[in-house]
């Protein structure tokens, strides 16, 4: 897909009408380039284009529609939906009338939705479809502050005669009947220092906390990201990570409006690969799980390829690694370019096209640690994946690996206009204009997180080298102290295990224990393919995990990792999980992070058996 010629930036004004608020910038951009494409979304197999003028008008009508429902300045409006244009309209429309937008993960079960609605005191909820409406109906009688639910997709819904439930079409009609100038004047009156959005943390160690981000926080995060990644209005992205996550919120809404690039909404996470193949984005952000699955898929397909294709693959990957090492150091000479071009014709071009990364000139891995081997693989095929580090509480403004000095294993240097240092115990501290306003209804946690000098205490442990490159060790609360008094980072060992295409989850155990053990979840698709190729019959995930042959396969992987780590870091015992970890069972967060406390409790018998 291609875009039209670059558009002039909207003129920034000192307050709400310009760069300090997303709604203000959207209105300016719509006036400057009304007919330029802003969004695309896939409908019934066709990509439908939405201009900046349409984007602004839809957001205006959403905002006025909310005002007609009685939403006032400072009220909170929740959104529980997969990524789609209406998510952005609801977000910007809410901000535009001075209310606060609260994202809820579409995978959140009814119990978590109930907690978030009550904690945020949301008066209106945007629900995507019948599935999300069923969740709120299950808990609505325990959420006294919720007045109205607005539904995007009404297929299969039988409760539309309930006066508390309206369609988004009705909301838009209500907004269209009001004076559009009222919305524009509300936007112009916004203060950059007011709360714009409330983003809930993952909740790995307790209930999620509502981090309040101001209009200025969002504008700062967008500007810093644009400088660091060189993004322009010529770029395109595919929106697929949950938009309630701070990183995707910045990419799909905030930075897109401020920069003017095109955002593509596909058919959902399960169709990621086909959507990527059709869009071929120029800038792509993936969490480690996405990069790991891409690499695993390639390796599995190579195992089934012809001998000639396998030979070409091995030769080109080997050449790619050699060239990539010099490219990462900023030394990409003439001979390197020739070698790269030959391998591009033979392997990289068709492979990247298949992955959906043929046009990708810049890529990011963030939100969790990634194994060095995965980064090295993508650099070897010409996809320059750089790591970055940030949090909800600093509007994702932390560090990034420089494009001309890539040091795999680190998360780079502080982003522009931000500071970073380590506390005496190794905790990472950041300070910038991206630092959040605090946690909603939790002044104690706010005081523990932001000190009197404005430093944000991230809760992560790390090290800084002499050149200022940061390496993340682990979450402060996750560090394992063995019975012998050794401090061990479980995530480093877990990442080494999860490099294997056969591994989905690895949870290292060992706090106050004599040695380390691990609970391991296999990757059903790749292990299933391996089992089929080896004539191993199975029925269910539990059956596959219970096979002696699968245990032997995993044991070999564990032994390989043990060879690469210190003796005290070696896994002495492991057990294969016979169930896939699930958010509904309280084992994973909405961002698919493992809840260690829940795992320790639910699998206590298995863990104790490893130490008998």
LOTOR-690857 format. One line per field, with one value per residue (C-alpha): residue in one letter; z, x, y. Coordinates in Angstrom, 2 decimals. Each point is the difference from the previous one (the first is absolute). Layout:
N
fivo: c(a;...)
zz: c(Z;...)
xx: c(X;...)
yy: c(Y;...)
This chain:
612
fivo: c(x;x;x;x;x;x;x;x;x;x;x;x;x;x;x;x;x;x;x;x;x;x;x;x;x;x;x;x;x;x;x;x;x;x;x;x;x;x;x;x;x;x;x;x;x;x;x;x;x;x;x;x;x;x;x;x;x;x;x;x;x;x;x;x;x;x;x;x;x;x;x;x;x;x;x;x;x;x;x;x;x;x;x;x;x;x;x;x;x;x;x;x;x;x;x;x;x;x;x;x;x;x;x;x;x;x;x;x;x;x;x;x;x;x;x;x;x;x;x;x;x;x;x;x;x;x;x;x;x;x;x;x;x;x;x;x;x;x;x;x;x;x;x;x;x;x;x;x;x;x;x;x;x;x;x;x;x;x;x;x;x;x;x;x;x;x;x;x;x;x;x;x;x;x;x;x;x;x;x;x;x;x;x;x;x;x;x;x;x;x;x;x;x;x;x;x;x;x;x;x;x;x;x;x;x;x;x;x;x;x;x;x;x;x;x;x;x;x;x;x;x;x;x;x;x;x;x;x;x;x;x;x;x;x;x;x;x;x;x;x;x;x;x;x;x;x;x;x;x;x;x;x;x;x;x;x;x;x;x;x;x;x;x;x;x;x;x;x;x;x;x;x;x;x;x;x;x;x;x;x;x;x;x;x;x;x;x;x;x;x;x;x;x;x;x;x;x;x;x;x;x;x;x;x;x;x;x;x;x;x;x;x;x;x;x;x;x;x;x;x;x;x;x;x;x;x;x;x;x;x;x;x;x;x;x;x;x;x;x;x;x;x;x;x;x;x;x;x;x;x;x;x;x;x;x;x;x;x;x;x;x;x;x;x;x;x;x;x;x;x;x;x;x;x;x;x;x;x;x;x;x;x;x;x;x;x;x;x;x;x;x;x;x;x;x;x;x;x;x;x;x;x;x;x;x;x;x;x;x;x;x;x;x;x;x;x;x;x;x;x;x;x;x;x;x;x;x;x;x;x;x;x;x;x;x;x;x;x;x;x;x;x;x;x;x;x;x;x;x;x;x;x;x;x;x;x;x;x;x;x;x;x;x;x;x;x;x;x;x;x;x;x;x;x;x;x;x;x;x;x;x;x;x;x;x;x;x;x;x;x;x;x;x;x;x;x;x;x;x;x;x;x;x;x;x;x;x;x;x;x;x;x;x;x;x;x;x;x;x;x;x;x;x;x;x;x;x;x;x;x;x;x;x;x;x;x;x;x;x;x;x;x;x;x;x;x;x;x;x;x;x;x;x;x;x;x;x;x;x;x;x;x;x;x;x;x;x;x;x;x;x;x;x;x;x;x;x;x;x;x;x;x;x;x;x;x;x;x;x;x;x;x;x;x;x;x;x;x;x;x;x;x;x;x;x;x;x;x;x;x;x;x)
zz: c(0.00;-0.71;1.25;-1.71;0.09;3.37;1.59;1.79;3.79;1.63;1.61;3.73;2.33;3.66;1.57;-0.77;-3.73;-0.79;0.79;3.72;-0.43;-2.37;-0.75;-0.76;-2.32;-1.76;-0.73;-1.31;-2.22;-1.37;-0.98;-1.58;-1.91;0.04;-2.91;0.93;1.25;3.77;0.70;-1.81;1.33;-1.45;-0.61;-1.58;-1.51;-1.41;1.33;0.51;0.19;2.49;-0.56;2.64;-0.48;0.63;2.97;1.62;-0.69;1.43;3.13;0.33;-0.21;2.50;2.43;-0.40;0.28;3.34;1.16;-0.87;2.33;2.84;-0.10;1.47;0.44;2.17;-0.44;-1.08;-3.08;-0.46;-3.32;-0.28;-3.59;-2.48;-2.14;-2.42;-1.14;2.51;2.82;-1.15;-0.47;3.53;1.44;-1.69;0.38;3.73;0.39;-2.13;2.44;2.97;1.19;0.63;-2.23;1.73;-2.10;1.03;-1.58;-2.18;1.57;3.53;1.60;1.71;3.47;-1.18;-1.95;3.15;1.99;-2.67;-0.49;3.73;0.65;-2.89;0.79;-3.70;-0.86;-3.62;-1.56;-3.69;-0.58;-3.32;-0.48;1.55;1.78;1.77;0.76;1.66;2.35;1.17;0.32;2.30;2.43;-0.68;3.21;1.93;-1.91;1.28;-1.80;-3.52;-1.71;-3.70;-2.26;-3.64;-2.33;-3.23;-1.61;0.76;-1.75;2.19;2.77;1.39;2.75;-2.20;1.47;3.33;0.33;1.56;-3.20;-3.25;-3.26;-1.11;-2.99;2.44;1.85;-3.25;-0.94;3.37;-0.55;-3.54;1.27;2.18;-0.96;-1.13;1.13;3.60;-0.36;-1.60;2.78;2.64;-1.65;-0.09;3.74;0.95;2.19;-0.90;3.69;0.41;0.07;-3.52;0.45;2.77;-0.83;2.25;0.80;-0.58;3.61;0.20;3.78;1.01;-1.28;-3.07;0.79;-2.05;-1.24;-0.93;-3.05;-0.97;-3.47;0.34;0.96;-3.19;-2.21;1.49;-0.45;-3.63;-0.74;1.61;-1.81;-3.31;0.50;1.08;-2.84;-2.82;-0.68;-2.52;-1.69;-2.77;2.35;0.57;2.98;0.73;3.23;1.70;3.57;2.50;-0.23;3.74;0.37;0.21;-2.87;-2.52;1.23;-0.82;-3.39;-1.29;1.37;1.48;-2.26;-3.08;0.51;0.85;-2.88;-2.68;-1.00;-1.01;2.54;-1.35;2.02;-1.06;0.90;3.44;1.69;-1.39;-3.54;0.74;-2.56;-2.91;0.95;0.18;-3.40;-1.56;1.75;-0.04;2.59;-0.11;3.80;2.13;3.75;1.50;3.49;0.35;-0.39;-3.53;-1.10;1.58;-1.80;-3.35;0.42;1.20;-3.00;-2.39;1.70;-0.11;-3.71;-0.72;1.64;-2.66;-2.94;-2.77;0.55;-2.51;1.75;3.35;-1.37;-1.40;3.31;2.08;-2.30;-0.15;3.73;0.65;-2.38;1.51;3.52;-1.10;-1.86;2.80;2.58;-2.00;-0.80;3.72;0.60;-2.75;-2.44;-3.05;-2.79;-3.75;0.24;2.72;-2.24;-2.86;2.23;1.48;-3.45;-1.24;3.08;-0.32;-3.41;1.12;3.44;1.82;-2.46;-0.26;3.70;1.11;-2.41;1.47;3.52;-0.98;0.60;-3.57;0.44;3.67;0.45;3.77;2.65;3.78;2.59;3.31;3.03;1.16;-0.34;-3.24;-0.55;-1.88;-2.45;-1.23;-0.67;-1.77;-2.28;-1.17;-0.51;-2.14;-2.43;-0.08;2.48;2.41;3.23;2.84;3.62;2.03;3.63;1.59;2.28;0.27;2.78;-2.23;-3.14;-1.50;0.08;1.27;-2.25;-3.55;-1.77;-2.42;-3.66;-0.59;3.18;0.58;3.03;0.27;3.57;1.02;-0.33;-1.08;1.28;1.43;-2.54;-0.90;2.69;2.72;2.84;1.44;2.98;2.35;3.69;2.52;-0.23;-3.82;-0.53;-3.23;0.45;-2.83;-0.14;-2.85;-1.01;-0.65;3.71;0.82;2.35;2.44;0.68;0.18;3.61;1.20;1.42;1.99;-3.12;-1.79;2.79;-0.12;-3.77;-0.48;2.49;1.08;-2.75;-2.74;-0.61;-1.00;1.79;-2.66;2.14;-2.51;0.77;-2.53;-0.72;-1.92;-1.93;-0.44;-3.19;1.66;-1.48;2.28;0.55;1.76;2.61;1.16;1.96;3.51;1.52;-2.24;0.90;1.41;3.06;0.32;3.27;-0.51;-0.20;-3.75;-1.85;-3.30;-2.72;-1.07;-3.15;-1.54;0.33;-1.13;-3.14;-0.88;0.27;-2.02;-2.93;-0.98;-2.37;2.15;3.15;0.77;3.74;2.44;3.67;2.03;3.69;2.76;2.53;3.33;-1.60;-0.41;-3.79;-2.92;-1.58;-2.75;-1.14;-3.78;-2.42;-3.51;-3.18;-1.21;-3.72;-0.40;2.36;-1.70;-3.39;1.39;1.42;-3.33;-1.90;2.47;-0.23;3.54;0.38;2.57;0.73;2.35;1.33;3.25;-1.92;-2.09;3.09;1.73;-2.72;1.01;-3.42;0.57;3.43;-1.57;-2.62;2.72;2.14;-2.88;-0.21;3.78;-0.14;-2.79;2.08;3.06;-2.02;-0.58;3.56;3.30;2.16;2.54;-2.88;-1.40;0.00;2.03;-0.30;-2.27;-0.56;-3.10;0.55;-1.21;-0.45;-1.96;2.32;-0.27;1.07;1.06;2.52;1.50;-1.27;-2.54;-0.16;-2.93;-1.58;0.36;2.79;2.50;3.47;2.02;3.27;-1.64;-1.67;3.31;1.65;-2.75;-0.74;3.57;-0.02;-3.24;1.31;3.32;-1.82;-1.84;3.32;1.78)
xx: c(0.00;1.21;-0.88;-0.20;2.63;1.10;-2.42;0.95;-0.10;-2.95;0.83;0.51;-1.73;0.89;-2.91;-2.75;-0.30;3.54;2.71;-0.67;-3.21;-0.89;-3.51;1.40;2.66;-2.57;-2.22;2.99;1.12;-3.51;-0.06;3.47;-0.33;-3.67;0.15;3.19;-0.34;0.23;-1.32;-0.78;-2.08;-0.86;-3.69;-1.21;3.44;0.33;2.18;-2.12;1.71;-0.88;1.22;1.16;-3.21;-2.10;2.18;-0.51;-3.74;-0.55;1.97;-1.99;-3.32;1.15;0.99;-3.27;-1.96;1.69;-0.81;-3.67;0.16;1.05;3.76;1.74;3.52;2.02;-2.37;1.46;-1.08;1.17;0.70;0.10;0.57;2.46;1.83;-2.28;-0.60;-2.85;2.52;1.89;-3.20;-1.14;3.44;0.38;-3.68;0.24;3.16;-1.46;-2.84;2.38;-0.87;2.56;0.27;0.64;1.06;-1.03;1.62;-2.50;1.30;-0.84;-2.58;-3.15;1.60;2.87;-2.38;-2.07;3.08;1.20;-3.41;-0.47;3.55;-0.02;-3.58;-0.86;-3.50;-0.02;1.51;0.64;-0.40;1.07;-2.54;-2.19;2.94;1.02;-3.62;-0.55;2.89;-1.46;-3.49;1.49;1.29;-2.10;-2.04;3.29;1.17;-2.32;1.78;-0.44;-2.94;0.32;1.61;0.65;0.40;2.05;-1.08;-3.61;-0.10;-1.71;-0.89;-3.53;0.13;-0.26;-3.42;1.75;0.11;3.46;1.42;0.34;1.81;2.92;-2.15;-2.53;2.82;1.30;-3.49;-0.36;3.35;-0.87;-3.13;2.09;2.10;3.42;1.49;-0.67;2.50;2.61;-0.38;0.29;3.22;1.38;-0.61;1.94;3.05;3.11;0.44;-3.41;-0.43;-0.66;0.05;0.18;2.07;-0.10;3.19;0.34;-0.59;2.61;0.41;-3.40;-3.09;0.63;0.73;-1.48;2.84;-1.20;1.69;-0.48;-0.43;3.55;1.32;-1.51;1.32;3.48;0.02;-1.04;2.65;2.83;-0.98;-0.16;3.51;1.45;-1.46;-0.04;-3.69;-1.69;-3.37;1.26;-0.11;-2.65;-0.61;-2.25;-1.97;-0.34;1.35;-2.76;-0.68;-0.48;3.73;2.00;2.33;-2.77;-2.00;2.96;0.56;-3.56;-1.56;2.37;3.05;-2.11;-1.98;3.09;2.08;-2.60;0.89;-2.58;-1.34;-1.37;-2.54;-0.12;-2.34;1.42;2.98;-0.83;0.40;3.25;2.10;-2.42;-0.57;3.76;0.45;-2.59;1.04;3.81;0.48;3.07;0.24;-0.87;-0.11;-0.16;0.17;2.59;-2.70;-0.78;3.65;0.54;-3.01;1.10;3.46;-1.44;-2.32;2.91;2.09;-2.85;-0.62;3.72;-0.02;-2.50;1.75;1.97;3.75;0.84;-2.20;1.45;3.51;-0.89;-1.63;3.04;2.46;-2.03;-0.68;3.71;0.90;-2.73;1.35;3.47;-1.34;-2.41;2.79;1.71;-3.25;-0.87;3.35;-0.65;2.48;-2.01;2.60;-0.18;0.82;-2.61;-2.59;0.84;-0.23;-3.22;-1.50;0.73;-1.60;-2.88;-0.81;0.38;-1.62;-0.62;-2.45;-2.43;0.38;-0.68;-2.92;-1.49;0.43;-1.54;3.24;1.16;-0.33;0.95;2.84;-0.28;-1.21;-0.28;-0.19;-1.36;-2.21;2.10;3.55;0.90;2.68;3.12;-0.24;-3.36;1.32;3.07;-2.22;-2.09;3.03;1.46;-2.94;0.13;-2.76;1.63;-1.80;1.15;-0.96;-1.60;-0.97;-2.78;-3.00;-3.56;1.14;2.49;-2.19;2.35;2.89;3.06;2.79;0.61;2.90;1.71;-0.29;3.75;1.22;-2.12;1.06;-2.16;-0.84;-0.41;-3.04;2.14;0.37;-2.49;-2.40;0.32;-1.03;0.01;2.32;0.91;2.04;0.28;-0.85;2.42;-1.75;0.10;-3.61;-0.48;-1.21;-1.22;-0.97;-1.65;-3.12;-1.56;-0.21;-3.64;-2.19;-0.54;-2.22;-3.75;-1.21;3.38;2.15;2.14;1.11;0.55;2.28;1.95;0.46;0.89;2.49;0.30;2.57;-2.31;1.78;-2.27;0.87;-0.65;0.24;2.48;3.60;2.73;3.61;1.62;3.24;2.64;-1.67;-3.37;-1.69;-2.62;-0.46;-3.15;0.60;-3.55;-2.92;1.15;-2.71;0.86;3.69;0.64;2.23;1.10;0.55;3.69;-0.60;0.55;-2.09;-1.34;-2.07;-2.66;-0.99;3.47;-0.16;-3.64;0.84;2.80;-2.48;-2.69;2.35;-0.88;-2.97;-1.30;-0.33;-2.95;0.35;2.86;-0.35;3.18;-0.48;2.60;-0.45;1.53;0.52;3.19;-0.21;-2.05;-2.89;-2.45;-3.57;-0.04;-2.88;0.57;-1.00;-2.93;0.38;3.71;0.19;-3.09;1.68;3.15;-2.07;-1.76;3.30;1.30;-3.10;-1.10;-3.79;-1.76;-3.45;0.11;2.51;0.17;0.61;2.75;1.69;-0.07;1.90;3.45;1.32;-1.12;1.60;3.24;-0.24;-0.38;2.73;2.43;-0.91;0.43;3.39;1.09;-0.95;1.75;3.21;-0.16;-0.62;1.85;-0.40;-2.21;-2.32;-0.50;-3.44;0.28;-3.64;-2.90;-3.60;-2.13;-3.29;-2.96;-2.19;0.57;0.21;-3.05;-1.04;-3.45;1.65;2.00;3.32;0.75;-0.56;-1.83;3.42;0.78;2.53;0.23;-1.40;2.68;-1.91;-3.03;2.20;1.72;-3.38;-1.80;2.90;1.28;-0.22;2.00;2.63;0.39;0.31;3.06;1.72;-0.72)
yy: c(0.00;3.50;3.45;3.33;2.71;1.45;2.43;3.20;-0.19;1.72;3.32;-0.44;2.43;0.59;-1.85;-2.56;0.75;-1.17;-2.47;-0.38;-2.04;-2.81;1.35;3.45;-1.37;-2.18;3.01;1.94;-2.88;-0.45;3.66;-0.14;-3.31;-1.01;-2.48;-1.82;-3.59;-0.33;-3.50;-3.21;-2.84;-3.37;-0.61;-3.24;-0.56;3.56;2.80;3.12;3.40;2.75;3.55;2.45;1.99;-3.13;-0.93;3.41;0.08;-3.49;0.89;3.24;-1.86;-2.62;2.76;1.92;-3.24;-0.70;3.53;-0.65;-3.02;2.28;-0.64;3.04;1.32;-2.39;-2.96;-3.30;-1.97;-3.60;-1.75;-3.82;-1.01;-1.46;2.55;1.84;3.61;0.38;-0.56;3.08;2.04;-0.89;0.80;3.39;0.92;-0.67;2.06;2.79;0.76;-0.03;-3.51;-2.77;-3.08;-3.34;-2.99;-3.53;-3.05;-1.90;-3.22;1.19;-2.31;1.33;0.05;2.19;2.25;0.44;1.04;2.47;1.61;0.48;1.16;2.49;1.09;-0.15;1.22;-1.24;-3.11;-0.60;-3.76;-1.47;-2.79;-2.65;-1.64;3.21;0.96;-3.39;0.75;3.29;-1.48;-2.64;2.64;3.13;-0.32;0.30;3.10;2.75;2.84;-1.41;1.70;-0.87;-2.58;0.93;-3.01;0.10;-3.29;-0.98;-3.38;-2.59;2.45;-0.37;2.65;3.11;0.76;0.68;3.82;-0.22;-1.53;1.96;-0.59;2.14;1.05;1.48;1.74;1.51;1.16;1.71;1.70;1.08;1.73;2.34;3.02;-1.23;3.28;-1.02;-2.84;2.25;2.55;-2.73;-1.19;3.55;0.34;-3.14;0.47;-2.05;-0.79;-1.66;-3.78;-1.31;-3.77;-2.56;-3.06;-3.04;-1.88;-3.74;-0.99;-2.76;0.40;1.37;1.81;2.20;3.65;2.86;2.20;3.50;1.55;3.64;1.48;1.31;-3.46;-1.44;2.81;-0.36;-3.77;0.41;2.63;-1.99;-3.18;1.82;1.39;-3.34;-2.06;2.54;-0.57;2.30;0.40;-2.31;-2.99;-2.65;-2.24;-2.97;0.41;-3.39;0.18;0.91;3.74;0.27;-0.76;3.23;-0.95;-0.75;3.02;2.24;-1.65;-0.39;3.19;2.58;-0.17;-0.74;3.22;2.06;-1.39;-0.70;-3.55;-2.62;-2.48;-3.30;-1.99;-3.64;-2.84;-0.69;-1.68;-3.44;1.40;1.86;-1.85;0.51;3.65;0.58;-1.60;2.33;3.23;-0.43;2.78;2.22;0.12;-3.00;-0.52;-3.46;-1.40;-2.80;-2.64;1.24;-0.02;-3.43;-1.49;1.44;-1.53;-3.31;-0.18;0.52;-2.68;-2.52;0.65;-0.36;-3.43;-1.11;1.72;-1.71;-0.58;2.76;2.54;-0.97;0.53;3.45;0.89;-1.00;1.80;3.23;0.08;-0.55;2.85;2.13;-0.40;1.08;3.05;0.86;0.14;2.74;1.76;0.15;1.68;2.56;-1.59;-1.08;-0.04;-0.62;-3.72;-0.38;1.61;-2.37;-3.09;1.27;0.71;-3.54;-1.52;2.48;-1.44;-3.61;0.07;3.27;1.57;-2.95;-0.77;3.59;0.28;-3.15;1.38;3.34;1.91;0.67;3.80;0.08;2.48;0.30;-2.43;-0.12;-2.74;1.18;-0.67;-2.99;-1.40;-1.77;-2.63;1.24;-2.91;1.25;3.51;-1.40;-2.08;2.97;2.20;-2.81;0.22;3.80;0.88;2.50;-0.86;2.24;-0.34;2.73;0.33;1.99;-0.28;1.20;2.34;1.85;-0.06;-2.62;2.51;-1.86;-1.21;-1.17;-1.70;2.48;-0.95;0.40;-1.71;-3.09;-1.99;-3.08;-0.87;3.62;2.26;2.95;3.52;2.52;1.45;3.70;2.48;-2.69;-1.00;-3.37;-1.18;-2.96;0.03;-1.50;-3.38;0.02;1.13;1.94;3.58;2.26;3.66;1.89;1.91;-3.40;-0.83;-0.66;2.03;-2.86;-3.01;0.56;-0.28;-1.28;2.83;-2.46;-1.89;3.32;1.23;-3.28;0.32;3.70;1.46;3.61;0.72;-1.25;-3.31;-2.87;-3.25;-2.62;-3.14;-1.46;-0.92;0.73;0.86;2.86;-0.43;2.68;1.27;0.42;-3.10;-1.53;-3.72;-1.19;-2.68;-0.72;1.33;0.91;-2.21;-2.97;-0.36;-3.49;-0.35;-3.61;-1.82;0.66;3.76;0.42;2.61;-1.37;1.62;-2.54;1.91;-0.36;-3.80;-0.07;1.96;-2.42;-2.85;1.77;0.57;-3.56;-0.19;-2.85;2.13;2.26;0.61;-0.47;0.91;-0.36;-0.92;0.09;2.81;-1.20;-3.43;-2.04;-0.02;1.32;-1.82;0.97;-0.43;-0.17;0.36;-1.31;1.81;-2.10;0.77;-0.61;-2.99;-1.42;0.37;-1.64;-2.87;-0.57;-0.09;-2.58;-2.19;0.80;-0.12;2.22;1.40;3.00;2.50;-1.99;-3.21;1.58;1.48;-3.37;-1.87;-1.28;1.03;3.60;0.03;-1.22;2.76;2.64;-1.59;0.49;3.68;0.43;-1.71;2.35;3.04;-1.46;-0.19;3.77;1.21;-0.11;-3.10;1.79;1.08;-3.50;-1.64;-3.21;-1.11;0.90;-1.04;0.45;1.78;-2.05;3.09;3.19;3.01;2.22;3.48;-1.21;-2.32;2.85;-1.36;2.74;3.73;1.59;0.59;-3.73;0.49;-2.83;0.68;-1.76;0.04;-1.62;-2.63;-0.80;-0.47;-1.91;-2.34;-0.32;-3.81;-0.27;2.43;-1.81;-3.31;1.36;0.68;-3.29)
